[in-house]
Amino acid sequence: MVRPARPLTVVRTVQDRFTATARSTRLTAHLGLWLAAAFTVCFGTGLLSHAIQHPPGWFHWPARPVQLYRVTQGLHVATGLACLPLLTAKIWSVYPRLFAWPAVRGLSHALERAAVALLSAAAVFELVTGLLNIAYWYSAMPFGFLGAHYWTAWLLAGALLLHVAAKLPLLRRAAPDPEAPDPVAPAPGGWTRRGVLALAGSAAGVVTVATAGQTVRPLRHLSVLAPRVPGIGPQGVPVNKTAAAAGVARADGTYRLVLTGPGGRHTLSLADLTALPQVTADLPISCVEGWSAGASWQGVRVADLLRLAGADGLDLPVTVESLEASGPYRTSVLEAAVARDPLTLLALRIGGAPLHLDHGYPCRLIAPNRPGVLQTKWVAALTVGPR
């Protein structure tokens, strides 16, 4: 009769099989610092994007500079993707410790292991769901992405702070002499600490370059992994949600824009909008998924419509409603300062041609420094005043 292997024997077998001389406290510390820096940037820019889309009462997002959101959200997605190889290398560097025996050596050790498990689970969840989001693979997530991603980010941030505080003595011991040799010499032909760091850094760089072209146009030909490439789409601009998906049909002679303000209620046809002074603005569409594309938009200044609604000079927000029947972004709100900005348009044309239906025909909102989900398409009504 063959006796089953004892737990300690199994643990030692796993530890022996996954032992590499490149693993060391210094390697883990360096990877941890890189990962902490990337997560911090990703967390900060993600928190900013969430505040712009769901602003608390105290938060105000400016209209200028017009490229700011394009930069911050592109940075958010780029650092999130760079975390994937860094986290993989970090887990590799500590993998044998997962099989340390005994598994728990007291209450403080149990709490430490639980915190590490929480940190690891939150990090993996954030990166995987973020990747699914930019790939538009929502069917793989049986939950609301926005809420789950947002609250898990706070959980990850707290767990990361606790982990750094707990490991601070190790970080201090690893930092003083980066030129010192590893405590264990690598086997002939094996990996060194510097080799692992170079591989992890290079992998993060390759992932960044292979996706950043969806925001940084000079890199667009190298962005073989980017889910969206600027320039591909109706009228040379990508589209996330089509008119068919939104349930919006083409409206020509029947279209009316309802404009409501202190001066009363006005109804404007497409011909009425076309007869108003037309303005051109060169602004990007900057999507929360990280891609952005610049375009030349022509249309009516929202400030001119405010004047028509009797709200000229009044510090009032503007609610923009879409022909779309439902959806979390069917309406959006323009702060008073953004509504009065001369670059904020109710666009009728793009690149000199009437808007494609998927881009919001007959008219759409285009405002500076604003997420694409808030650039409301198929605009049906503008209402001046508190919601």
Salt bridges, closest charged atoms under 4 A:
GLU112 OE2 - LYS167 NZ 2.71
GLU126 OE2 - HIS149 ND1 3.44
GLU179 OE1 - ARG194 NH2 2.94
ASP182 OD1 - ARG193 NE 2.86
ASP252 OD2 - ARG250 NE 3.32
ASP304 OD1 - ARG307 NH1 2.80
ASP312 OD2 - ARG307 NE 3.56
ASP315 OD1 - ARG340 NH1 3.62
GLU321 OE1 - ARG330 NH1 3.67
GLU324 OE2 - LYS241 NZ 2.46
GLU335 OE1 - HIS60 ND1 2.79
ASP341 OD1 - ARG64 NH2 3.00
ASP358 OD2 - HIS356 ND1 3.98
